[in-house]
Amino acid sequence: MQLHWLDIGIIFLYLMGTLALGFYLSKRATKDLNAYFLAGNSMKWYMLGLSNASGMWDISGTMWTVMILFVYGLKSAWIPWLWPVWNQVFVFVFLAIWMRRSNTMTGAQWISFRFGEGPGAKLSHIIIVIFAVVSVVGFMAYFFEGIGKFCTAILPYDLTLDAGLFTLRSEQVYALIVIGITTIYTLKGGMYSVVATEVLQFVIMTISCLIVGYIAYNSVTGEQVAAVVPKDWGNLWFGMNLDLDWKATPYPGVNDKIASDGFGLFGALFGMMLLKGVFASLAGPVPSYDMQRILSTRTPADAAKMSASTIAVMYMPRYLMVAAFAVLGLVYLQPEIAAMGKDIDFEKVLPLAINKFIPVGLKGILLAGLLAAFMGTFAAFINAAPAYIVKDIYQKYINPEANDRKLIRLSIFSSLVLVVVGVLFGFNASSLNTLTLWITSALYGGYACPNVLKWIWWRFNGYGYFGGMLAGLIASTALLFFKPELAGMFGIAAGIPDIFFFPVVFVFSLIGSILGSLLTPMDNMEEVKQFYRQTNPWGFWGPVKAAVLRETPEFSPNRDFKRDMFNIVTGMAWQMAQVVIPIYFMIRDHQQLAIWSVVLFITTWLLKKYWWDKL
């Protein structure tokens, strides 16, 4: 990509600005451990919400979202339900409140709050620490690979270094530079630095989205888009089959992409996404930067507001940019895509469109924004992971009397070690595909069931949590290595997406959770009562609730289940409206734009009345 000196200057100024901000905030961050990791629980909820949105706004995800909109049209709005994207709705409606009431610093510390300090609790504590640290190292390795490729695509200089014994490719040098800058400002300023720079990054990204949206809206008409896509490309709704045929369009090769994704049976896929989504969302956030933002808020109500604001500020601008690049690619990139032949890389739509359509000066702002998205996500992981090593391993098991100064120094050292390990893995990223699949499928596959039960079942103990996580891990690992054999055993078609195995993994994890709990004694009743009294969740808490009411007659049990479920459904519709409105705006479907705008208005009013006003 050819860049004007003005664009390069804007990118350079952004990088120097983030460094300066980290150094400026360093004094505040080093007061104590709470200040370093949670900013002393002093930050406004909307600042944390902007930071959280920036941390979730990564460039790889943006490139992927542009690609699926290009390929699947409006139906692509459902595909992120694979994660699911609406887990944030469960978080803001009630889980953020429950989690913040713990007054803990990390997800592993929260586990001790839930299960106490017995042998089973220690096993559950250890497994969640391992989960957090190993997954962070895996993500850092692939951030290294992604940052390098992105920088090589946008910056014109070849930085290859040949030192005789080894050679650093240009993308590796770029990755080391960007990661070095990100690590320095994160280590200097801790959570203060992460939040401040991510707010700056969010502002840059939002400006970039508006610029790209303006350019695309004035460059592409609805008729031009309709002329190059299949008939149902602009239809959000679907039946059992996808029924999207690209044969008669300028892009017949898209059919091969749809076949390789395995999304043809879209109705069945949607049902599985809904099933998995409910349990994965009810499990709550994984021990990462999202959980850290929740624990950083001032109050439980602020935690809920922060989580809701993440949705409110992120989706409209992000999908305006996504829709803009998708329609520009569809209408104007036919020669470039045709030149790829049979091996079409649809993820290149984003960089190709940037190079072709964004003018000098604006290109620098946009690229600085996309670089900021990388750095924001990476910084969030750098700040989140060391807390588990320092607070949950060193202080808990090795040196309980360590002072804050020593713990902060150890936190900085731990961050450096994790970054170095992640980078070393990143240098071999091409050979780490199996490991990454294991991290994302095995570790996350076993997470849902035990983390649902921890909220809602009184008899669930530390052994049950450990047993459920371990059983899910084993089942998911077996799926990774023996997928074809397991597909035949369970009557599942070969090549089908892994999500269709979710019920199998979930059942194994459920068995491990129940057996682990019922075959071991309930030796932490006092801790469970304290957890229930302080958190006040709804669920199956009969004996514990009775015991708490005997001891504290004025205690008021949580009776908000029905209202929370109503707010969940409302919140999902509210979020979906923010996804599709920018797309309908960009393709000029005025009827659907009006309908979903009304949906957005009504759901906002309902959430104000039945959620916000009840906080």
C-alpha positions as CSV (number, residue, x, y, z in Angstrom):
1,M,0.0,0.0,0.0
2,Q,1.4,3.4,-1.0
3,L,1.2,6.0,1.7
4,H,1.6,9.8,1.5
5,W,4.0,11.4,4.1
6,L,1.0,13.0,5.7
7,D,-0.6,9.6,6.4
8,I,2.7,8.2,7.8
9,G,3.0,11.4,10.0
10,I,-0.5,10.8,11.5
11,I,0.2,7.2,12.3
12,F,3.6,8.2,13.9
13,L,1.9,11.0,16.0
14,Y,-0.7,8.5,17.2
15,L,2.0,6.0,18.4
16,M,3.9,8.7,20.2
17,G,0.7,10.1,21.8
18,T,-0.2,6.8,23.3
19,L,3.3,6.4,24.8
20,A,3.2,9.9,26.3
21,L,-0.2,9.2,27.8
22,G,1.1,6.0,29.5
23,F,4.0,7.9,31.1
24,Y,1.8,10.8,32.2
25,L,-0.5,8.4,34.1
26,S,2.2,6.2,35.6
27,K,2.2,7.9,39.0
28,R,-1.5,7.3,39.6
29,A,-1.2,3.6,38.6
30,T,1.7,2.7,41.0
31,K,-0.1,3.7,44.3
32,D,-1.1,0.2,45.1
33,L,-2.2,-3.1,43.4
34,N,-5.8,-2.1,43.2
35,A,-4.8,1.2,41.4
36,Y,-2.6,-0.7,39.0
37,F,-5.1,-3.4,38.0
38,L,-8.5,-1.8,38.7
39,A,-7.7,2.0,38.7
40,G,-8.7,2.1,42.3
41,N,-12.3,1.5,41.4
42,S,-12.5,5.2,40.7
43,M,-13.2,5.5,37.0
44,K,-16.6,6.6,35.6
45,W,-18.6,3.8,34.1
46,Y,-18.9,5.4,30.7
47,M,-15.1,5.7,30.5
48,L,-14.8,2.0,31.2
49,G,-17.6,1.3,28.7
50,L,-15.7,3.2,25.9
51,S,-12.6,1.3,26.9
52,N,-14.4,-2.1,26.8
53,A,-15.8,-1.3,23.4
54,S,-12.3,-0.4,22.1
55,G,-10.9,-3.6,23.5
56,M,-13.6,-5.6,21.6
57,W,-13.1,-3.7,18.4
58,D,-10.1,-5.7,16.9
59,I,-9.0,-5.4,13.3
60,S,-9.1,-9.2,12.6
61,G,-12.8,-9.2,13.7
62,T,-13.5,-6.2,11.5
63,M,-11.9,-7.8,8.5
64,W,-13.9,-11.0,9.2
65,T,-17.2,-9.1,9.6
66,V,-16.6,-7.3,6.3
67,M,-16.0,-10.7,4.7
68,I,-19.2,-12.4,6.0
69,L,-21.3,-9.4,5.0
70,F,-19.9,-9.6,1.5
71,V,-20.6,-13.3,1.3
72,Y,-23.9,-13.8,3.3
73,G,-25.5,-10.3,3.1
74,L,-27.9,-9.4,5.8
75,K,-28.0,-13.0,7.1
76,S,-24.4,-12.4,8.2
77,A,-25.9,-10.4,11.1
78,W,-26.8,-13.8,12.7
79,I,-23.4,-15.5,12.2
80,P,-21.7,-13.7,15.2
81,W,-24.3,-15.5,17.4
82,L,-21.8,-18.4,17.1
83,W,-19.9,-16.7,20.0
84,P,-22.6,-15.4,20.9
85,V,-22.3,-11.6,20.6
86,W,-25.3,-11.1,22.8
87,N,-23.5,-12.5,25.9
88,Q,-23.0,-8.9,26.7
89,V,-26.8,-8.5,27.1
90,F,-26.8,-11.1,29.9
91,V,-23.9,-9.3,31.5
92,F,-25.5,-5.9,31.6
93,V,-29.0,-7.2,32.6
94,F,-27.8,-9.0,35.8
95,L,-24.5,-10.8,35.7
96,A,-22.3,-7.6,35.9
97,I,-24.3,-6.7,39.1
98,W,-23.8,-10.1,40.6
99,M,-20.1,-10.2,39.8
100,R,-19.3,-6.7,41.0
101,R,-20.9,-7.4,44.4
102,S,-17.9,-9.8,45.1
103,N,-15.4,-6.9,45.5
104,T,-12.7,-9.1,44.1
105,M,-9.8,-8.3,41.7
106,T,-9.7,-11.3,39.4
107,G,-11.9,-14.1,38.1
108,A,-9.8,-16.6,40.1
109,Q,-10.3,-14.6,43.3
110,W,-14.0,-14.6,42.5
111,I,-13.9,-18.4,42.4
112,S,-12.5,-18.4,45.9
113,F,-15.3,-16.1,47.0
114,R,-17.8,-18.6,45.5
115,F,-16.3,-21.8,46.8
116,G,-14.3,-20.9,49.9
117,E,-10.8,-22.2,50.7
118,G,-11.2,-26.0,51.0
119,P,-9.4,-28.6,48.8
120,G,-12.1,-28.6,46.1
121,A,-12.0,-24.8,46.1
122,K,-8.3,-24.8,45.6
123,L,-8.6,-27.1,42.6
124,S,-11.3,-24.9,41.0
125,H,-9.1,-21.8,41.7
126,I,-6.0,-23.4,40.1
127,I,-7.9,-24.5,37.0
128,I,-9.3,-21.1,36.3
129,V,-5.8,-19.5,36.8
130,I,-4.4,-22.0,34.2
131,F,-7.4,-21.2,31.9
132,A,-6.8,-17.5,32.1
133,V,-3.0,-17.5,31.6
134,V,-2.8,-20.2,28.9
135,S,-5.6,-18.6,26.8
136,V,-3.9,-15.1,27.1
137,V,-0.6,-16.5,25.9
138,G,-2.3,-18.1,22.9
139,F,-4.1,-14.9,22.0
140,M,-0.9,-12.9,22.3
141,A,0.8,-15.2,19.9
142,Y,-1.8,-14.6,17.3
143,F,-2.0,-10.9,17.9
144,F,1.7,-10.9,17.1
145,E,1.0,-12.6,13.8
146,G,-1.9,-10.4,13.0
147,I,-0.3,-7.1,13.9
148,G,2.7,-7.9,11.7
149,K,0.6,-8.8,8.7
150,F,-1.5,-5.7,9.0
151,C,1.5,-3.4,9.4
152,T,3.2,-4.9,6.3
153,A,0.0,-4.4,4.3
154,I,-0.4,-0.7,5.3
155,L,3.2,0.6,5.7
156,P,5.5,0.9,2.6
157,Y,8.9,0.1,4.2
158,D,10.7,-3.2,4.2
159,L,12.2,-3.7,7.6
160,T,13.7,-7.2,7.1
161,L,16.7,-7.7,9.4
162,D,19.4,-10.3,8.5
163,A,21.6,-10.8,11.5
164,G,23.5,-13.8,10.1
165,L,22.3,-16.5,12.6
166,F,18.7,-15.5,12.2
167,T,16.5,-13.4,9.9
168,L,13.6,-11.3,11.1
169,R,10.9,-10.8,8.4
170,S,9.5,-7.4,7.9
171,E,6.1,-8.3,9.5
172,Q,8.0,-9.6,12.5
173,V,9.9,-6.4,13.0
174,Y,6.7,-4.3,12.6
175,A,5.0,-6.6,15.2
176,L,7.9,-6.2,17.7
177,I,7.8,-2.4,17.3
178,V,4.0,-2.1,17.8
179,I,4.0,-4.7,20.7
180,G,6.9,-2.9,22.3
181,I,5.1,0.5,22.3
182,T,1.9,-1.1,23.6
183,T,3.7,-3.0,26.3
184,I,5.6,0.1,27.5
185,Y,2.5,2.4,27.9
186,T,0.5,-0.5,29.5
187,L,3.2,-1.3,32.0
188,K,3.8,2.4,32.9
189,G,0.2,3.3,33.4
190,G,-1.6,0.1,34.3
191,M,-5.4,0.2,34.1
192,Y,-5.4,4.0,34.0
193,S,-3.2,3.9,30.9
194,V,-5.2,1.1,29.2
195,V,-8.5,2.9,29.7
196,A,-7.2,6.4,28.7
197,T,-5.5,5.1,25.5
198,E,-8.5,2.9,24.6
199,V,-10.9,5.9,24.9
200,L,-8.5,7.8,22.6
201,Q,-8.5,4.8,20.3
202,F,-12.3,4.6,20.3
203,V,-12.6,8.2,19.3
204,I,-10.2,7.7,16.4
205,M,-12.1,4.6,15.3
206,T,-15.5,6.3,15.5
207,I,-14.2,9.2,13.4
208,S,-12.8,6.7,10.9
209,C,-16.1,4.9,10.7
210,L,-18.0,8.1,9.9
211,I,-15.5,9.1,7.2
212,V,-15.6,5.7,5.5
213,G,-19.4,5.6,5.8
214,Y,-19.7,9.1,4.1
215,I,-17.4,8.0,1.3
216,A,-19.2,4.8,0.6
217,Y,-22.7,6.3,0.8
218,N,-21.8,8.9,-1.8
219,S,-20.0,6.4,-4.0
220,V,-22.4,3.5,-4.1
221,T,-26.2,3.3,-4.8
222,G,-28.6,0.6,-3.7
223,E,-29.2,-0.3,-7.3
224,Q,-25.5,-0.9,-7.9
225,V,-25.4,-3.3,-4.9
226,A,-28.6,-5.1,-6.0
227,A,-27.1,-5.7,-9.5
228,V,-24.1,-7.7,-8.2
229,V,-25.6,-9.8,-5.4
230,P,-28.1,-12.8,-5.3
231,K,-31.8,-12.1,-4.9
232,D,-32.0,-12.8,-1.1
233,W,-28.7,-11.1,-0.2
234,G,-30.6,-8.2,1.4
235,N,-33.1,-10.4,3.3
236,L,-32.3,-10.8,7.0
237,W,-34.7,-13.8,7.4
238,F,-34.1,-17.4,6.4
239,G,-35.5,-20.9,6.3
240,M,-33.9,-24.3,7.0
241,N,-31.5,-23.8,4.0
242,L,-29.5,-20.7,3.3
243,D,-30.7,-20.4,-0.4
244,L,-28.1,-17.9,-1.5
245,D,-26.8,-18.7,-5.0
246,W,-24.0,-16.5,-6.4
247,K,-23.8,-18.3,-9.8
248,A,-25.4,-15.6,-11.9
249,T,-23.4,-12.8,-10.3
250,P,-19.8,-11.5,-11.0
251,Y,-18.7,-13.6,-8.0
252,P,-19.6,-17.2,-8.6
253,G,-16.7,-18.4,-6.5
254,V,-18.6,-17.2,-3.4
255,N,-20.6,-20.4,-3.5
256,D,-17.4,-22.4,-2.8
257,K,-16.8,-20.2,0.2
258,I,-20.3,-20.9,1.6
259,A,-19.8,-24.6,1.0
260,S,-16.5,-24.7,2.8
261,D,-18.0,-22.8,5.8
262,G,-20.6,-25.4,6.2
263,F,-23.4,-22.9,6.8
264,G,-25.8,-24.3,4.1
265,L,-28.3,-25.7,6.7
266,F,-28.7,-22.2,8.2
267,G,-31.9,-23.0,10.2
268,A,-30.2,-25.9,12.1
269,L,-27.2,-23.7,12.6
270,F,-29.3,-20.9,14.1
271,G,-31.0,-23.4,16.5
272,M,-27.6,-24.6,17.7
273,M,-26.3,-21.0,18.0
274,L,-29.3,-20.2,20.2
275,L,-28.9,-23.3,22.4
276,K,-25.2,-22.7,22.9
277,G,-25.7,-19.0,23.2
278,V,-28.0,-19.2,26.2
279,F,-25.6,-21.4,28.2
280,A,-22.4,-19.6,27.1
281,S,-24.0,-16.2,28.0
282,L,-25.4,-17.4,31.4
283,A,-21.9,-18.6,32.2
284,G,-20.7,-15.0,32.3
285,P,-17.6,-13.4,31.0
286,V,-14.4,-15.4,30.8
287,P,-11.5,-14.3,33.0
288,S,-10.2,-11.6,30.7
289,Y,-10.4,-7.9,30.1
290,D,-14.2,-7.8,30.0
291,M,-14.4,-9.2,33.5
292,Q,-11.6,-6.8,34.6
293,R,-13.7,-3.8,33.5
294,I,-16.6,-5.1,35.5
295,L,-14.5,-5.5,38.6
296,S,-13.0,-2.0,38.1
297,T,-16.3,-0.1,38.3
298,R,-17.3,1.9,41.4
299,T,-20.6,0.1,42.2
300,P,-22.7,-2.9,40.9
301,A,-25.1,-0.5,39.2
302,D,-22.1,1.1,37.4
303,A,-20.9,-2.3,36.3
304,A,-24.3,-2.9,34.6
305,K,-24.3,0.5,33.0
306,M,-20.7,0.0,31.8
307,S,-21.6,-3.3,30.1
308,A,-24.7,-1.8,28.4
309,S,-22.7,1.3,27.2
310,T,-20.3,-1.1,25.4
311,I,-23.1,-2.2,23.1
312,A,-24.6,1.3,22.8
313,V,-21.5,3.0,21.5
314,M,-19.8,0.2,19.5
315,Y,-22.2,-1.5,17.1
316,M,-23.6,1.4,15.0
317,P,-20.3,3.0,14.1
318,R,-18.6,-0.3,13.6
319,Y,-21.3,-1.7,11.3
320,L,-21.4,1.5,9.4
321,M,-17.7,0.9,8.5
322,V,-18.3,-2.8,7.8
323,A,-21.3,-2.0,5.5
324,A,-19.3,0.7,3.8
325,F,-16.3,-1.5,2.9
326,A,-18.6,-4.4,1.9
327,V,-20.6,-2.4,-0.6
328,L,-17.5,-0.7,-2.0
329,G,-15.9,-4.1,-2.5
330,L,-19.0,-5.6,-4.1
331,V,-19.4,-2.8,-6.6
332,Y,-15.8,-1.7,-7.4
333,L,-13.4,-4.6,-6.6
334,Q,-14.5,-7.1,-9.3
335,P,-11.2,-6.9,-11.2
336,E,-9.0,-7.3,-8.0
337,I,-11.1,-10.3,-6.8
338,A,-11.3,-11.9,-10.2
339,A,-7.4,-11.7,-10.4
340,M,-7.2,-14.0,-7.3
341,G,-8.6,-16.9,-9.4
342,K,-10.0,-19.9,-7.6
343,D,-8.3,-19.0,-4.3
344,I,-10.3,-15.9,-3.4
345,D,-9.3,-14.3,-0.1
346,F,-12.4,-12.4,0.9
347,E,-10.7,-11.0,4.0
348,K,-8.6,-8.9,1.6
349,V,-11.7,-6.8,0.8
350,L,-10.9,-4.4,3.7
351,P,-7.3,-3.6,2.8
352,L,-8.1,-3.5,-0.9
353,A,-10.9,-1.0,-0.3
354,I,-8.8,1.2,2.0
355,N,-6.1,1.4,-0.7
356,K,-8.5,2.2,-3.5
357,F,-11.1,4.5,-2.0
358,I,-9.7,6.4,1.1
359,P,-7.9,9.8,0.2
360,V,-4.7,11.1,1.6
361,G,-4.9,12.3,5.2
362,L,-8.1,10.4,5.9
363,K,-6.2,7.2,5.1
364,G,-3.7,8.1,7.9
365,I,-6.6,8.6,10.4
366,L,-8.3,5.4,9.4
367,L,-5.1,3.3,9.5
368,A,-4.2,4.8,12.9
369,G,-7.7,3.8,14.1
370,L,-7.3,0.3,12.9
371,L,-3.8,0.1,14.4
372,A,-5.4,1.4,17.6
373,A,-7.9,-1.5,17.5
374,F,-5.0,-3.9,17.5
375,M,-3.2,-2.1,20.3
376,G,-6.3,-1.7,22.5
377,T,-7.1,-5.4,22.5
378,F,-3.4,-6.4,23.1
379,A,-3.1,-3.8,25.9
380,A,-6.2,-5.2,27.6
381,F,-4.7,-8.7,27.7
382,I,-1.3,-7.4,29.0
383,N,-3.0,-5.7,31.9
384,A,-5.5,-8.5,32.7
385,A,-3.3,-11.6,32.8
386,P,-0.6,-10.7,35.3
387,A,-3.2,-10.1,38.0
388,Y,-3.7,-13.9,38.0
389,I,0.0,-14.6,38.5
390,V,0.6,-12.0,41.2
391,K,-2.7,-12.0,43.1
392,D,-3.8,-15.6,42.6
393,I,-0.5,-17.5,42.7
394,Y,2.3,-15.4,44.3
395,Q,0.3,-13.6,47.0
396,K,-2.1,-16.4,47.7
397,Y,0.3,-19.4,47.9
398,I,3.9,-18.0,48.1
399,N,4.1,-14.6,49.9
400,P,0.8,-13.5,51.5
401,E,2.7,-10.6,53.3
402,A,4.1,-9.0,50.2
403,N,3.7,-5.2,50.1
404,D,2.1,-3.3,47.2
405,R,5.4,-2.0,45.8
406,K,6.8,-5.5,45.5
407,L,3.5,-6.8,44.0
408,I,3.5,-4.0,41.3
409,R,7.1,-4.8,40.4
410,L,6.2,-8.4,40.1
411,S,3.2,-7.5,38.0
412,I,5.4,-5.6,35.5
413,F,7.9,-8.5,35.4
414,S,5.0,-11.0,34.9
415,S,3.6,-8.8,32.0
416,L,7.0,-8.8,30.3
417,V,7.4,-12.6,30.7
418,L,3.9,-13.2,29.3
419,V,4.5,-10.9,26.3
420,V,7.9,-12.5,25.6
421,V,6.3,-16.0,25.8
422,G,3.4,-14.9,23.5
423,V,5.9,-13.4,21.0
424,L,8.0,-16.5,21.0
425,F,4.9,-18.5,20.2
426,G,4.0,-15.9,17.6
427,F,7.3,-16.4,15.8
428,N,6.1,-20.0,15.2
429,A,2.5,-19.1,14.6
430,S,2.3,-21.0,11.3
431,S,2.9,-24.3,13.2
432,L,0.6,-23.5,16.1
433,N,-2.7,-24.1,14.4
434,T,-3.4,-27.2,16.4
435,L,-2.5,-25.5,19.7
436,T,-4.7,-22.5,18.9
437,L,-7.6,-24.8,18.0
438,W,-7.1,-26.6,21.3
439,I,-7.1,-23.3,23.3
440,T,-10.2,-22.0,21.7
441,S,-12.1,-25.3,21.4
442,A,-11.0,-27.3,24.4
443,L,-10.6,-24.6,27.0
444,Y,-13.6,-22.6,26.0
445,G,-15.7,-25.7,25.2
446,G,-15.5,-26.9,28.8
447,Y,-16.3,-23.5,30.3
448,A,-20.0,-23.1,29.9
449,C,-21.7,-25.8,32.1
450,P,-19.7,-25.3,35.4
451,N,-19.9,-21.6,35.0
452,V,-23.7,-21.6,34.7
453,L,-24.1,-23.9,37.7
454,K,-21.8,-21.7,39.9
455,W,-24.5,-19.0,39.7
456,I,-27.7,-21.0,40.2
457,W,-27.2,-24.3,42.1
458,W,-26.6,-24.2,45.9
459,R,-25.0,-27.8,46.0
460,F,-22.4,-27.0,43.4
461,N,-19.0,-27.0,45.0
462,G,-15.3,-26.7,44.1
463,Y,-14.9,-30.3,43.2
464,G,-17.9,-30.0,40.9
465,Y,-16.4,-27.0,39.2
466,F,-13.1,-28.7,38.7
467,G,-14.8,-31.9,37.5
468,G,-17.0,-30.0,35.0
469,M,-14.1,-28.0,33.6
470,L,-11.9,-31.1,33.3
471,A,-14.6,-33.2,31.7
472,G,-15.4,-30.5,29.2
473,L,-11.8,-30.1,28.4
474,I,-11.3,-33.8,27.8
475,A,-14.4,-34.0,25.6
476,S,-13.4,-31.0,23.5
477,T,-9.8,-32.3,23.1
478,A,-11.2,-35.6,21.9
479,L,-13.3,-33.7,19.4
480,L,-10.2,-31.8,18.2
481,F,-8.3,-35.0,17.4
482,F,-11.1,-37.5,16.6
483,K,-13.7,-35.3,14.9
484,P,-14.4,-37.6,11.9
485,E,-14.9,-40.6,14.1
486,L,-17.0,-38.8,16.6
487,A,-19.2,-37.3,13.8
488,G,-19.9,-40.8,12.6
489,M,-20.6,-42.0,16.1
490,F,-23.2,-39.3,16.8
491,G,-24.7,-39.2,13.3
492,I,-23.3,-35.8,12.4
493,A,-22.3,-35.1,8.8
494,A,-18.6,-34.8,8.2
495,G,-17.3,-31.2,7.7
496,I,-20.1,-29.7,9.7
497,P,-19.1,-26.7,12.0
498,D,-17.9,-27.6,15.5
499,I,-20.8,-25.9,17.1
500,F,-23.0,-29.0,16.3
501,F,-20.9,-30.9,18.8
502,F,-21.7,-28.4,21.6
503,P,-24.4,-30.6,23.2
504,V,-22.0,-33.5,23.4
505,V,-19.3,-31.4,25.1
506,F,-21.9,-29.8,27.4
507,V,-23.4,-33.2,28.5
508,F,-19.9,-34.5,29.4
509,S,-19.2,-31.3,31.3
510,L,-22.6,-31.5,33.0
511,I,-21.9,-35.1,34.2
512,G,-18.5,-34.1,35.5
513,S,-20.1,-31.2,37.4
514,I,-22.9,-33.2,39.0
515,L,-20.7,-36.2,39.9
516,G,-18.0,-33.9,41.3
517,S,-20.5,-32.1,43.5
518,L,-22.7,-35.0,44.7
519,L,-19.8,-37.5,45.4
520,T,-18.0,-35.0,47.6
521,P,-19.1,-33.4,50.9
522,M,-20.7,-29.9,51.1
523,D,-17.9,-28.6,53.3
524,N,-18.2,-24.9,52.6
525,M,-21.8,-24.0,53.8
526,E,-20.7,-20.8,55.6
527,E,-18.9,-19.5,52.4
528,V,-21.9,-20.4,50.3
529,K,-24.2,-18.6,52.6
530,Q,-22.0,-15.5,52.5
531,F,-21.8,-15.7,48.7
532,Y,-25.6,-16.0,48.4
533,R,-26.2,-13.2,50.9
534,Q,-23.7,-10.8,49.2
535,T,-24.4,-11.7,45.6
536,N,-28.2,-12.4,45.9
537,P,-28.6,-14.4,42.6
538,W,-31.8,-16.1,41.6
539,G,-31.8,-19.9,40.9
540,F,-32.0,-23.1,42.9
541,W,-30.8,-21.9,46.3
542,G,-33.6,-23.4,48.6
543,P,-31.6,-24.7,51.6
544,V,-29.1,-21.8,51.5
545,K,-31.9,-19.3,51.2
546,A,-33.8,-20.8,54.2
547,A,-30.6,-20.7,56.3
548,V,-29.8,-17.1,55.4
549,L,-33.4,-16.0,56.2
550,R,-33.2,-17.7,59.6
551,E,-30.1,-15.8,60.4
552,T,-31.0,-12.6,58.7
553,P,-34.9,-12.2,58.5
554,E,-34.6,-8.8,56.9
555,F,-32.8,-10.3,53.8
556,S,-34.8,-9.9,50.6
557,P,-34.2,-12.8,48.1
558,N,-33.9,-12.1,44.4
559,R,-37.3,-12.4,42.7
560,D,-36.4,-10.7,39.4
561,F,-36.0,-13.8,37.2
562,K,-39.0,-13.0,35.0
563,R,-38.1,-9.3,34.6
564,D,-34.5,-10.3,33.8
565,M,-35.6,-12.7,31.1
566,F,-37.8,-10.1,29.6
567,N,-34.9,-7.6,29.5
568,I,-32.7,-10.3,27.9
569,V,-35.1,-10.7,25.0
570,T,-35.5,-7.0,24.7
571,G,-31.8,-6.4,24.9
572,M,-31.1,-9.0,22.1
573,A,-33.6,-7.1,19.8
574,W,-32.0,-3.8,20.9
575,Q,-28.5,-5.0,19.9
576,M,-29.7,-6.6,16.6
577,A,-31.3,-3.3,15.6
578,Q,-27.9,-1.5,16.1
579,V,-26.3,-4.1,13.8
580,V,-28.7,-4.0,10.9
581,I,-29.7,-0.3,10.9
582,P,-26.3,0.9,9.4
583,I,-26.4,-1.9,6.8
584,Y,-30.0,-1.0,5.7
585,F,-28.9,2.6,5.6
586,M,-25.9,1.8,3.4
587,I,-27.9,-0.3,0.8
588,R,-30.8,2.2,0.8
589,D,-33.5,-0.3,2.1
590,H,-35.6,2.5,3.5
591,Q,-38.5,0.3,4.6
592,Q,-36.4,-2.0,6.7
593,L,-34.4,0.9,8.0
594,A,-37.7,2.5,9.3
595,I,-38.9,-0.7,10.8
596,W,-35.7,-1.4,12.7
597,S,-35.4,2.2,13.8
598,V,-38.8,1.8,15.5
599,V,-37.6,-1.5,17.0
600,L,-34.6,0.4,18.4
601,F,-36.8,3.2,19.9
602,I,-39.2,0.7,21.5
603,T,-36.5,-1.5,23.0
604,T,-34.6,1.5,24.3
605,W,-37.7,2.7,26.0
606,L,-38.5,-0.8,27.5
607,L,-34.9,-1.1,28.8
608,K,-35.1,2.3,30.3
609,K,-38.3,1.4,32.1
610,Y,-37.7,-2.2,33.2
611,W,-33.9,-2.2,33.5
612,W,-32.2,1.2,34.0
613,D,-34.9,2.6,36.3
614,K,-34.7,-0.6,38.5
615,L,-30.9,-0.4,39.0
